[in-house]
């Protein structure tokens, strides 16, 4: 009986130890990085959104538009990172010029001009389609920027659009709970549009949304462009009030790049992020005469989740002026707060 009791006691101790250690392993795995330098596995990145994801540069014809995507591709290639843009659409220049050379451009994306998050956009809606897009493309990383068309075509409030964004985020995570999701604020809208104020408020609400407790164990990252992008980064023409110009797309590409590179660093604990909701200082601009829909011209559109390999990432050295992450309070294993949300300015 004593031998039996010893066996039972040993098993009990082992069981308690296993239950104690398992959460620690679970926590540590949540802070591992995906690799941008792994030669055996390309990081599959899906740019997801509307025409500012597809691109609508001044003077660039359909079929050649790259938006921020060609600038982001050049930044990746200059560093020798192994990435693959994925999505059911393909558009952009055949080659892009970086600081280190000229590179063949990977133009795949899911930037749908005129699409709202939900409901009647100019061309459609993202929410009922996103699962099929994800299943076909199988991304490791999703770059999400959307909401402008909800204001344009549905005149939604900031709160309504925020709630639609929550639905979309939840749908993405229901497809793959381990996907790396980067959510960016939308570009500013010229003040001549009646919904410009609601759009600014929406950007502030995104910050609060991503810090909700439901997302504390998700790989979700806030890419905050509120202080980087101003109305000077939009088309100068009064006929367009929502699309970025070349300067704006370059700024947006750098924001995505800094966020992705930071997330790929190994061993970094998630950040307990307190994201300031205050918008940047307002930029005054004279009234614009026209009220043209976002997708008025040049905008015709010509299964199982694999587990991601975890590798160390150490070769990248940040460039001057890297992202600024506010609230550098690192999460411990007992934290109840929204630990995986990071803020990229």
C-alpha positions as CSV (number, residue, x, y, z in Angstrom):
1,X,0.0,0.0,0.0
2,X,2.8,2.4,0.8
3,X,4.3,1.8,-2.7
4,X,1.0,2.4,-4.2
5,X,0.5,5.6,-2.2
6,X,3.9,6.8,-3.4
7,X,3.0,6.1,-7.0
8,X,-0.3,8.0,-6.6
9,X,1.5,10.9,-4.9
10,X,4.0,11.0,-7.7
11,X,1.4,11.1,-10.3
12,X,-0.5,13.8,-8.4
13,X,2.7,15.9,-8.2
14,X,3.4,15.4,-11.9
15,X,-0.2,16.4,-12.8
16,X,0.0,19.6,-10.7
17,X,3.4,20.4,-12.2
18,X,2.0,19.9,-15.7
19,X,-0.9,22.2,-15.0
20,X,1.4,24.8,-13.5
21,X,3.9,24.7,-16.4
22,X,1.4,24.5,-19.3
23,X,0.2,28.2,-19.0
24,X,3.8,29.3,-18.9
25,X,4.6,27.5,-22.1
26,X,1.4,28.9,-23.6
27,X,2.4,32.4,-22.6
28,X,5.9,32.1,-24.0
29,X,4.7,30.8,-27.3
30,X,2.4,33.8,-27.7
31,X,5.4,36.2,-27.8
32,X,7.5,34.2,-30.3
33,X,8.1,36.0,-33.6
34,X,7.5,35.1,-37.2
35,X,10.6,35.2,-39.3
36,X,11.2,37.7,-42.1
37,X,14.6,36.1,-42.9
38,X,13.6,32.4,-43.0
39,X,14.7,31.2,-46.5
40,X,12.6,28.1,-46.2
41,X,9.2,29.8,-45.6
42,X,8.1,33.1,-47.1
43,X,5.8,35.2,-44.8
44,X,2.5,35.5,-46.6
45,X,1.1,39.0,-46.2
46,X,-2.4,40.0,-47.3
47,X,-3.1,43.7,-47.8
48,X,-6.8,44.0,-47.0
49,X,-9.1,47.0,-47.5
50,X,-10.5,49.4,-50.1
51,X,-9.1,51.6,-52.8
52,X,-6.4,53.1,-50.6
53,X,-5.1,49.5,-50.2
54,X,-5.3,48.8,-53.9
55,X,-4.0,52.3,-54.7
56,X,-5.3,55.4,-56.5
57,X,-2.3,57.5,-57.1
58,X,-2.8,60.8,-59.1
59,X,-2.2,60.2,-62.8
60,X,-1.7,56.4,-62.5
61,X,-4.0,54.3,-64.7
62,X,-5.8,51.2,-63.7
63,X,-3.6,48.1,-63.7
64,X,-0.5,50.0,-62.6
65,X,-1.7,51.3,-59.2
66,X,0.2,50.1,-56.2
67,X,-0.9,52.4,-53.4
68,X,1.3,51.8,-50.4
69,X,2.0,48.2,-51.5
70,X,4.8,49.0,-54.0
71,X,6.5,51.2,-51.5
72,X,6.2,48.6,-48.7
73,X,7.5,45.9,-51.1
74,X,10.6,48.0,-51.8
75,X,11.3,48.4,-48.1
76,X,11.1,44.7,-47.6
77,X,13.3,43.9,-50.6
78,X,16.0,46.5,-49.5
79,X,16.4,44.5,-46.3
80,X,16.4,41.1,-48.0
81,X,13.2,40.0,-46.2
82,X,11.4,36.9,-47.5
83,X,7.8,37.9,-48.0
84,X,5.0,37.1,-50.4
85,X,2.0,39.4,-50.9
86,X,-1.1,37.3,-51.3
87,X,-4.7,37.9,-52.4
88,X,-7.2,37.3,-55.2
89,X,-6.5,40.6,-56.9
90,X,-3.3,41.6,-58.7
91,X,-2.4,45.2,-59.7
92,X,0.7,47.4,-59.7
93,X,3.8,48.2,-61.6
94,X,6.0,45.4,-62.9
95,X,9.0,46.6,-60.9
96,X,9.7,49.0,-58.0
97,X,12.7,51.0,-57.2
98,X,14.2,50.7,-53.7
99,X,17.3,52.3,-52.1
100,X,19.3,49.2,-52.9
101,X,18.1,48.3,-56.3
102,X,15.1,47.5,-58.6
103,X,12.8,44.7,-57.7
104,X,10.1,42.7,-59.4
105,X,6.8,43.7,-57.7
106,X,4.4,41.2,-56.2
107,X,1.1,42.8,-56.9
108,X,-1.3,40.4,-55.1
109,X,-3.8,42.0,-52.6
110,X,-7.4,42.3,-51.4
111,X,-7.9,46.0,-51.8
112,X,-11.4,46.4,-53.2
113,X,-12.3,49.8,-54.4
114,X,-15.6,51.1,-53.2
115,X,-16.1,48.2,-50.7
116,X,-17.5,49.1,-47.2
117,X,-16.8,46.9,-44.2
118,X,-20.5,46.0,-44.1
119,X,-23.6,47.0,-46.0
120,X,-24.0,49.0,-49.2
121,X,-20.7,50.2,-50.4
122,X,-20.1,51.6,-53.8
123,X,-19.1,48.2,-55.1
124,X,-19.7,45.7,-52.3
125,X,-18.8,44.8,-48.7
126,X,-15.8,43.0,-47.1
127,X,-17.4,41.2,-44.2
128,X,-19.4,38.5,-46.1
129,X,-16.4,37.8,-48.4
130,X,-13.4,37.9,-46.2
131,X,-13.4,34.3,-45.1
132,X,-13.3,33.0,-48.7
133,X,-10.5,35.5,-49.4
134,X,-8.5,34.2,-46.4
135,X,-9.1,30.6,-47.2
136,X,-7.8,31.1,-50.8
137,X,-4.8,33.2,-49.9
138,X,-3.8,31.6,-46.5
139,X,-1.9,34.6,-45.1
140,X,0.3,34.6,-42.1
141,X,-0.1,38.4,-41.7
142,X,-3.1,40.6,-42.6
143,X,-2.8,44.3,-43.0
144,X,-6.3,45.8,-42.4
145,X,-7.3,49.3,-43.2
146,X,-11.0,50.0,-43.9
147,X,-14.0,52.1,-43.0
148,X,-13.9,55.0,-45.4
149,X,-16.6,53.7,-47.7
150,X,-19.0,53.1,-44.8
151,X,-18.9,56.9,-44.2
152,X,-19.2,57.8,-47.8
153,X,-22.0,55.4,-48.9
154,X,-23.9,54.7,-45.7
155,X,-23.3,57.9,-43.7
156,X,-22.6,55.7,-40.7
157,X,-21.5,57.1,-37.3
158,X,-18.1,56.5,-35.9
159,X,-19.5,54.1,-33.3
160,X,-21.4,52.1,-36.0
161,X,-18.3,51.8,-38.1
162,X,-16.3,50.8,-35.1
163,X,-18.8,48.0,-34.4
164,X,-18.6,46.8,-38.0
165,X,-14.8,46.8,-37.7
166,X,-15.1,44.6,-34.6
167,X,-17.3,42.1,-36.5
168,X,-14.6,42.0,-39.2
169,X,-11.8,41.5,-36.8
170,X,-13.7,38.7,-35.1
171,X,-14.4,37.0,-38.4
172,X,-10.7,37.1,-39.3
173,X,-9.7,35.5,-36.0
174,X,-12.5,32.9,-36.3
175,X,-10.7,31.9,-39.5
176,X,-7.3,31.6,-37.8
177,X,-6.9,32.6,-34.2
178,X,-3.1,32.7,-34.6
179,X,-2.9,35.1,-37.6
180,X,-0.9,38.3,-37.1
181,X,-3.4,41.1,-37.6
182,X,-2.3,44.7,-38.1
183,X,-5.1,47.2,-38.0
184,X,-4.4,50.8,-39.2
185,X,-6.3,54.0,-38.8
186,X,-7.8,55.3,-42.1
187,X,-6.3,58.3,-43.9
188,X,-7.9,61.7,-43.0
189,X,-10.7,63.0,-45.1
190,X,-10.9,66.6,-46.3
191,X,-13.1,68.8,-44.2
192,X,-15.4,69.6,-47.0
193,X,-17.0,66.2,-46.6
194,X,-19.7,66.1,-44.0
195,X,-18.4,62.9,-42.4
196,X,-14.8,64.0,-41.9
197,X,-15.4,64.6,-38.2
198,X,-16.9,61.1,-37.8
199,X,-14.0,59.6,-39.6
200,X,-11.5,61.3,-37.2
201,X,-13.6,60.0,-34.2
202,X,-13.6,56.5,-35.7
203,X,-9.8,56.5,-35.8
204,X,-9.8,57.3,-32.1
205,X,-12.3,54.6,-31.4
206,X,-10.1,52.0,-33.1
207,X,-7.4,52.6,-30.5
208,X,-9.9,51.7,-27.7
209,X,-11.4,48.8,-29.6
210,X,-8.0,47.0,-30.0
211,X,-7.4,47.3,-26.2
212,X,-10.6,45.4,-25.3
213,X,-10.0,42.4,-23.1
214,X,-11.4,40.0,-25.7
215,X,-8.2,40.6,-27.8
216,X,-5.6,40.3,-25.0
217,X,-4.4,36.9,-26.2
218,X,-4.6,37.7,-29.9
219,X,-1.7,38.8,-32.1
220,X,-3.2,42.1,-32.9
221,X,-1.3,45.3,-33.6
222,X,-2.4,48.9,-33.8
223,X,-0.8,50.9,-36.6
224,X,-1.5,54.5,-35.7
225,X,-1.1,57.0,-38.5
226,X,-3.1,59.9,-37.0
227,X,0.0,62.1,-36.5
228,X,1.7,61.0,-39.7
229,X,-1.1,61.5,-42.3
230,X,-2.7,64.9,-42.8
231,X,-4.8,66.4,-45.6
232,X,-1.6,67.5,-47.3
233,X,-1.0,63.7,-48.0
234,X,-4.3,63.6,-50.0
235,X,-4.8,64.4,-53.6
236,X,-4.5,68.2,-54.2
237,X,-7.4,68.1,-56.6
238,X,-10.8,69.2,-55.1
239,X,-12.3,66.3,-57.0
240,X,-10.9,63.7,-54.6
241,X,-11.2,64.1,-50.8
242,X,-10.2,60.7,-49.5
243,X,-7.3,59.2,-51.5
244,X,-3.6,59.5,-50.6
245,X,-1.0,61.0,-52.9
246,X,2.4,59.5,-53.5
247,X,3.8,61.1,-50.4
248,X,1.0,59.8,-48.3
249,X,1.4,56.2,-49.6
250,X,5.1,56.3,-48.8
251,X,4.3,57.4,-45.2
252,X,1.7,54.7,-44.9
253,X,4.1,52.0,-46.2
254,X,6.7,53.0,-43.6
255,X,4.2,52.7,-40.8
256,X,3.2,49.2,-41.9
257,X,6.9,48.3,-42.3
258,X,7.9,49.5,-38.9
259,X,5.0,47.6,-37.3
260,X,5.7,44.3,-39.1
261,X,9.5,44.5,-38.3
262,X,8.8,45.1,-34.6
263,X,6.4,42.2,-34.4
264,X,9.0,39.9,-36.0
265,X,11.5,40.5,-33.2
266,X,11.9,37.3,-31.1
267,X,11.4,37.1,-27.4
268,X,9.7,40.5,-27.0
269,X,6.9,40.5,-24.4
270,X,3.6,41.8,-25.5
271,X,3.0,45.4,-24.4
272,X,0.3,46.5,-22.0
273,X,-0.7,49.3,-24.3
274,X,-2.6,52.4,-23.2
275,X,-3.4,54.1,-26.5
276,X,-4.2,57.8,-26.3
277,X,-7.5,58.6,-28.0
278,X,-6.8,62.2,-28.7
279,X,-6.4,63.0,-32.4
280,X,-3.5,65.0,-33.7
281,X,-3.8,68.8,-34.1
282,X,-6.4,69.6,-36.7
283,X,-5.2,70.9,-40.0
284,X,-7.3,73.8,-41.4
285,X,-8.0,73.7,-45.1
286,X,-10.2,75.9,-47.3
287,X,-13.5,74.4,-48.4
288,X,-13.6,72.0,-51.3
289,X,-16.3,72.5,-53.8
290,X,-17.0,69.0,-55.1
291,X,-18.4,66.1,-53.2
292,X,-17.3,63.2,-55.3
293,X,-17.8,59.5,-54.2
294,X,-14.6,57.8,-53.1
295,X,-14.6,55.4,-56.1
296,X,-15.8,57.7,-58.9
297,X,-13.1,57.1,-61.6
298,X,-10.3,54.8,-62.5
299,X,-11.6,52.2,-60.1
300,X,-13.0,49.3,-62.2
301,X,-11.6,46.0,-60.9
302,X,-10.0,44.4,-64.0
303,X,-8.6,25.3,-46.4
304,X,-7.3,24.6,-43.7
305,X,-5.0,27.0,-41.8
306,X,-1.4,25.8,-41.7
307,X,0.5,26.4,-38.5
308,X,3.2,29.0,-38.8
309,X,6.8,28.0,-38.3
310,X,8.5,30.0,-35.5
311,X,12.0,31.1,-36.1
312,X,14.3,33.6,-34.5
313,X,14.7,37.0,-36.1
314,X,17.8,39.0,-35.2
315,X,19.4,40.4,-38.3
316,X,17.4,43.5,-38.9
317,X,18.6,46.7,-37.4
318,X,16.0,49.5,-37.3
319,X,16.5,52.5,-39.5
320,X,16.7,56.0,-38.1
321,X,13.4,57.3,-36.8
322,X,11.8,53.8,-36.1
323,X,8.2,53.4,-34.8
324,X,7.4,54.9,-31.5
325,X,5.5,52.5,-29.2
326,X,3.7,54.3,-26.4
327,X,3.2,52.7,-23.0
328,X,6.2,50.4,-22.7
329,X,4.7,48.4,-19.8
330,X,5.5,44.8,-20.4
331,X,2.9,42.1,-19.6
332,X,3.6,39.3,-17.2
333,X,1.8,36.0,-17.2
334,X,-0.8,37.1,-14.7
335,X,-1.8,40.3,-16.5
336,X,-5.5,40.8,-17.1
337,X,-5.0,43.7,-19.6
338,X,-4.8,43.8,-23.3
339,X,-1.3,42.5,-23.6
340,X,-0.7,41.9,-27.3
341,X,-1.8,45.3,-28.7
342,X,1.0,47.6,-29.8
343,X,0.8,51.1,-31.0
344,X,2.8,52.2,-34.1
345,X,3.0,55.9,-34.8
